[in-house]
Amino acid sequence: MKPFLAAAVVAFAATAGAQTSSGVETVPLDLAGQRPIAMLSIGGGTPVPVIFDTGASGNVIDADFARSAELADEGPVMVGTPAGGVPIRGFRTTIADGRLGNATLRGVRAAALPMPAMQTLGVKGIFGPGTFSGRLVHLDLGRGEIRVTEKTEALIPSGTAFPYLGTGMRSLPGVTVEINGRTYEAHIDTGQPEALAFPATMASELPIEDELRPSARPARLADGAPRETREGRIRGIVRVGPLTLENPEARFIEGLQRVNVGMAVLRGSTLVLDPAERRSWLVPAS
């Protein structure tokens, strides 16, 4: 069973940044599984799969793969999650010459970690939108591609942008979730395969059909530690930004700090992300 990855699995001190060529660059995505998968190559090496995760505030690479790609150890780093768990010790590194799909990577910073969740999922890393800070990231989950473009007025979506939630390097793309007349702030998290996830403490304040049941798929943090998880169905209409859900499934996870919107809701939509100005747009499927 594939584990749930808590939002912001890669909050660490070295922010990601990339120097890319001008114009439009594309990153093909494999959407056959539960998460969007892109292909990463370093120094002309064989491409390997990585998750493109809007719930990641930095980039993570499997430590063994980083060593095999001869990435430099630039000093120790400790990586944790907002949901707690034991921080993972790794080392900072920089991708001087690489590609994510067809997009060129220059000077992209990452944390190299021995992360059990990545091994379970069969990937070598987790990359976030901050990889392309300074440009617009069009995450098209209908066509299965990322388009990285210049940030021009013509390419900025119409409508109101949602500000990132959190502060500094821990901030992540956000959206509002409205349930039964109440509005909650939520993270947009393509690294989370389910529909909606809530802090366990919110179970008593939402309209739940019947009783919550223990989940057969326990949530696990980045360090592989399981968290008590219950699941059920929310009664009525749930609005996620411009999207409308009717009686959606939801999970309630011990230690989760904020509402989390995952891939089961986002599929078919387009997310436009502006990492530098910490804002995003959620565009429904046409």
DONU-402783 format. One line per 10 residues: number of its first residue (from 1); their letters; for each residue x, y, z of C-alpha. Coordinates in pm, 1 decimal. Last residue first. Layout:
NUM = A = X/Y/Z | ...
end
This chain:
286 = SAPVLWSRRE = -1272.3/2304.1/-1935.8 | -1102.1/2149.4/-1633.5 | -1106.8/2390.1/-1340.8 | -832.0/2653.6/-1297.4 | -665.0/2682.2/-956.3 | -448.3/2994.5/-935.2 | -139.5/3040.1/-720.8 | 53.6/3297.8/-517.9 | 389.3/3309.9/-342.8 | 540.0/3603.1/-536.1
276 = APDLVLTSGR = 851.7/3406.7/-630.1 | 669.1/3073.4/-648.7 | 409.3/3188.1/-903.7 | 198.9/2879.0/-960.7 | -68.2/2805.9/-1218.6 | -257.6/2492.0/-1129.4 | -459.1/2327.1/-1404.1 | -744.7/2086.8/-1338.5 | -800.0/1737.1/-1476.0 | -695.1/1570.1/-1152.1
266 = LVAMGVNVRQ = -704.5/1813.1/-857.3 | -964.6/1644.0/-638.6 | -814.4/1291.7/-634.7 | -472.5/1460.7/-639.7 | -490.9/1608.4/-292.2 | -638.4/1900.4/-100.4 | -501.5/1929.5/256.3 | -664.0/2099.3/552.9 | -399.5/2214.1/801.6 | -186.6/2089.5/1091.4
256 = LGEIFRAEPN = -186.4/1712.6/1045.0 | -89.1/1556.0/1377.8 | -336.7/1268.6/1370.8 | -496.6/1236.6/1030.9 | -861.2/1266.1/934.0 | -934.7/1137.2/585.0 | -1211.8/1254.4/352.9 | -1445.0/1114.6/87.7 | -1657.3/1370.2/-91.9 | -2034.9/1416.2/-50.0
246 = ELTLPGVRVI = -2061.9/1648.0/-352.2 | -1755.0/1839.4/-466.9 | -1755.5/2182.9/-631.2 | -1437.7/2335.8/-772.9 | -1373.1/2711.8/-797.1 | -1179.2/2723.1/-467.9 | -1252.8/2385.6/-312.8 | -1624.0/2390.3/-241.7 | -1773.7/2105.1/-38.9 | -2142.1/2023.2/-85.8
236 = GRIRGERTER = -2325.3/1781.0/139.9 | -2222.2/1514.6/389.9 | -1850.6/1455.2/431.8 | -1761.7/1090.3/385.4 | -1542.7/881.5/610.0 | -1185.6/813.3/711.9 | -972.8/763.1/1018.0 | -594.6/784.4/1046.5 | -354.0/723.4/1333.3 | -8.7/821.0/1211.4
226 = PAGDALRAPR = 260.7/588.7/1078.5 | 631.7/690.4/1091.2 | 795.2/649.0/747.8 | 1034.8/941.9/796.8 | 842.3/1148.5/542.1 | 523.9/1095.3/738.5 | 295.4/800.2/704.6 | -82.1/794.3/679.8 | -251.1/462.1/745.3 | -422.1/289.3/455.0
216 = ASPRLEDEIP = -689.5/58.6/602.1 | -832.5/368.1/765.7 | -1019.3/334.3/1092.9 | -1385.0/425.7/1045.3 | -1561.3/758.5/1090.9 | -1924.2/731.2/1185.9 | -2240.5/786.5/977.9 | -2211.5/1067.2/723.5 | -1988.5/1341.1/860.8 | -2092.2/1706.5/889.5
206 = LESAMTAPFA = -1769.2/1870.3/1016.5 | -1690.7/2005.7/1364.0 | -1613.3/1679.0/1546.8 | -1364.5/1554.4/1288.2 | -1157.5/1873.0/1300.2 | -911.8/1746.5/1564.1 | -792.9/1471.3/1330.7 | -646.4/1737.7/1103.5 | -809.1/1708.4/763.5 | -730.5/1529.5/437.5
196 = LAEPQGTDIH = -929.9/1569.6/117.0 | -918.3/1376.3/-209.4 | -639.9/1115.7/-181.1 | -307.0/1101.0/-365.5 | -108.3/1353.8/-158.6 | 205.5/1465.3/-341.8 | -9.3/1696.7/-553.9 | -77.5/1905.7/-242.6 | -281.3/2224.8/-253.7 | -280.0/2341.6/108.1
186 = AEYTRGNIEV = -600.9/2449.7/274.3 | -750.0/2752.6/447.6 | -1095.4/2686.4/587.8 | -1429.5/2851.3/520.2 | -1748.5/2772.6/710.4 | -2096.7/2772.0/556.5 | -2138.2/2393.7/566.6 | -1796.9/2333.7/415.8 | -1587.9/2585.4/220.1 | -1228.0/2503.1/129.2
176 = TVGPLSRMGT = -1003.4/2795.2/36.8 | -682.9/2745.8/-160.8 | -311.6/2749.2/-88.1 | 26.3/2690.2/-247.4 | 296.9/2637.6/18.3 | 491.9/2852.2/264.5 | 765.9/2677.7/464.8 | 1048.4/2887.5/317.3 | 902.8/3206.1/455.8 | 563.0/3188.7/619.3
166 = GLYPFATGSP = 262.7/2966.8/587.0 | -6.2/2960.4/321.3 | 56.0/3076.5/-34.8 | -184.2/3342.0/-153.4 | -476.4/3242.5/-376.6 | -493.1/3444.3/-697.3 | -812.3/3619.5/-799.0 | -932.9/3593.9/-1153.7 | -756.0/3610.4/-1486.2 | -455.8/3385.0/-1528.4
156 = ILAETKETVR = -106.2/3533.8/-1573.0 | 22.0/3444.8/-1920.1 | -59.6/3774.1/-2094.2 | 78.0/3976.0/-1802.7 | 416.7/3807.9/-1839.5 | 594.7/3575.1/-1601.4 | 814.0/3376.8/-1840.1 | 704.4/3022.2/-1887.3 | 743.0/2675.1/-1738.2 | 484.1/2439.1/-1881.7
146 = IEGRGLDLHV = 420.6/2128.5/-1676.1 | 258.5/1831.4/-1844.4 | -11.9/1570.1/-1819.6 | -274.2/1724.5/-2045.0 | -543.3/1741.1/-1777.4 | -311.2/1786.8/-1480.6 | -160.5/2099.8/-1633.5 | 87.6/2242.4/-1383.6 | 159.1/2586.2/-1532.8 | 468.2/2710.7/-1345.2
136 = LRGSFTGPGF = 526.7/3082.1/-1392.1 | 884.3/3212.2/-1361.8 | 1095.0/3369.9/-1088.8 | 1117.6/3048.3/-888.6 | 1142.2/2742.4/-1111.6 | 1253.9/2482.5/-857.4 | 1012.3/2654.5/-619.5 | 739.1/2448.1/-786.7 | 847.2/2139.2/-590.7 | 1065.5/1835.9/-657.6
126 = IGKVGLTQMA = 1060.2/1502.6/-476.1 | 1330.7/1246.2/-543.1 | 1449.0/905.5/-652.2 | 1113.0/733.7/-694.0 | 991.8/378.3/-632.0 | 712.6/475.3/-393.5 | 851.4/264.1/-108.9 | 1201.5/402.5/-166.9 | 1068.3/757.9/-156.1 | 885.8/689.4/172.3
116 = PMPLAAARVG = 1201.5/548.1/331.6 | 1400.4/874.2/296.6 | 1780.6/847.2/317.6 | 1815.9/1215.5/230.4 | 1989.8/1448.9/-15.4 | 1853.1/1800.6/29.5 | 1827.2/2013.4/-280.8 | 1953.5/2328.6/-447.9 | 1914.5/2399.6/-818.9 | 2218.6/2572.8/-966.9
106 = RLTANGLRGD = 2117.0/2517.1/-1327.4 | 1822.6/2301.0/-1427.8 | 1706.5/2289.4/-1789.9 | 1344.9/2198.8/-1856.4 | 1273.6/1916.6/-2101.5 | 1172.6/1668.0/-1831.2 | 1356.6/1794.0/-1527.0 | 1708.1/1845.9/-1657.1 | 2046.7/1875.0/-1494.7 | 2369.6/2069.1/-1459.4
96 = AITTRFGRIP = 2476.7/2230.4/-1132.5 | 2238.4/2031.2/-917.1 | 2333.5/2156.0/-569.6 | 2368.5/1966.5/-241.3 | 2272.3/1982.2/121.2 | 2323.9/1673.2/333.1 | 2097.3/1435.1/520.8 | 1941.6/1389.4/864.0 | 1571.2/1311.5/884.5 | 1356.4/1484.8/1143.2
86 = VGGAPTGVMV = 1155.0/1251.9/1372.4 | 783.1/1298.1/1332.1 | 586.3/1618.5/1332.3 | 291.9/1712.1/1114.1 | 469.2/2025.6/994.1 | 733.5/1798.1/841.1 | 1105.8/1754.0/903.9 | 1439.8/1780.1/726.1 | 1776.7/1819.7/900.5 | 2068.7/1935.3/685.9
76 = PGEDALEASR = 2442.2/1862.3/692.7 | 2701.9/2025.0/467.7 | 2765.9/2081.1/99.9 | 2803.5/1714.4/2.8 | 2865.2/1732.6/-371.5 | 2654.5/1547.9/-625.2 | 2844.3/1258.6/-782.8 | 2534.0/1110.1/-950.9 | 2596.0/790.8/-750.2 | 2613.5/1004.3/-434.7
66 = AFDADIVNGS = 2282.8/1174.1/-510.4 | 2125.5/836.8/-589.1 | 2231.1/703.2/-250.1 | 2093.9/1013.2/-76.1 | 1755.3/1006.2/-247.5 | 1690.6/1359.7/-366.2 | 1470.7/1620.5/-197.7 | 1368.6/1959.9/-332.5 | 1213.4/2244.6/-135.1 | 876.4/2365.1/-7.3
56 = AGTDFIVPVP = 708.5/2040.5/-105.2 | 328.3/2021.4/-105.2 | 318.9/2119.8/-471.7 | 487.3/1785.4/-537.7 | 639.1/1681.5/-868.3 | 740.8/1326.8/-777.5 | 1068.6/1196.8/-918.5 | 1147.3/924.0/-1172.9 | 1504.5/869.3/-1300.4 | 1668.5/982.0/-1624.3
46 = TGGGISLMAI = 2003.9/814.8/-1709.8 | 2293.0/1058.0/-1671.4 | 2361.5/1371.6/-1875.3 | 2488.5/1561.3/-1574.6 | 2175.9/1491.9/-1372.6 | 1853.7/1359.1/-1521.7 | 1508.6/1390.6/-1367.1 | 1190.1/1241.5/-1510.9 | 852.5/1365.2/-1389.8 | 585.4/1176.5/-1195.9
36 = PRQGALDLPV = 251.0/1326.7/-1094.0 | 104.9/1124.4/-804.8 | -142.2/835.6/-774.1 | -24.9/643.3/-1078.0 | -95.5/682.0/-1448.5 | -26.1/1055.0/-1430.9 | 318.8/1044.7/-1594.4 | 417.5/1406.5/-1643.4 | 599.8/1571.4/-1933.0 | 805.1/1876.6/-1825.1
26 = TEVGSSTQAG = 792.9/2155.9/-2078.2 | 1000.5/2467.2/-2130.3 | 854.8/2787.1/-2271.5 | 1071.6/3089.2/-2349.4 | 1399.5/3174.2/-2179.1 | 1648.0/2915.1/-2056.9 | 1651.4/2808.6/-1693.7 | 1834.0/2921.7/-1382.9 | 1678.7/2736.3/-1095.6 | 1616.5/2798.1/-728.6
16 = ATAAFAVVAA = 1526.0/2587.0/-428.0 | 1542.0/2725.4/-77.1 | 1805.7/2588.4/156.7 | 1664.2/2589.2/510.2 | 1443.7/2287.5/491.2 | 1072.9/2213.2/450.9 | 1063.8/1900.7/239.4 | 760.2/1699.8/340.1 | 547.9/2010.4/313.5 | 217.5/1824.5/316.5
6 = ALFPKM = 222.8/1474.9/466.8 | 299.1/1185.3/234.1 | 28.8/917.0/232.5 | 182.1/574.7/191.4 | 141.9/335.3/-99.8 | 0.0/0.0/0.0
end
